[in-house]
Amino acid sequence: MIILSKQRFLILLLLIVVVPIGFFTKFYDGPAKVWVNDSLGGLLYEIFWSLVIYFFFPKNKPIVVAVSVFMITCLLEILQLWHPVFLEFIRDNFIGRTILGNSFNWLDFPYYLIGSAMGYFLLKMISKLDNNRRSSTVHKL
């Protein structure tokens, strides 16, 4: 049996929502396809990583997590200008392309900033919820 804190339980619930929507943005083929595939996907990417990092490191301040995710994502975006064989090998599959990206675009940065800000506010609410309800209650999976 796995025992989760309220914070981690809520993060898992949010990830169960964010992950499928994030993958859906990569396969969406309707109106505003390019924006949904690229920009909305980038925003959700930031939220996803903020939640994942906070899940494993809940003692970190939400601002530290959000800024770290933003900086690393910006670095990954810049890395898309570099095409060595080992990175191209990773980018040749869907998961590698999803994590590392495959083409640099300056317009991704504002969406990374917005997604990190949204991640920050989610983490802030999660941390307040847990701080306000400090109890021995745990969720069992």
Secondary structure, DSSP 8 states (H G I E B T S, - for coil): --EE-HHHHHHHHHHHHHHHHHHHHHH--STTHHIIIIIIHHHHHHHHHHHHHHHH-TTS-HHHHHHHHHHHHHHHHHHTT---HHHHHHHTSHHHHHHH-SS--TTHHHHHHHHHHHHHHHHHHHHHHHHHT--S--EE-
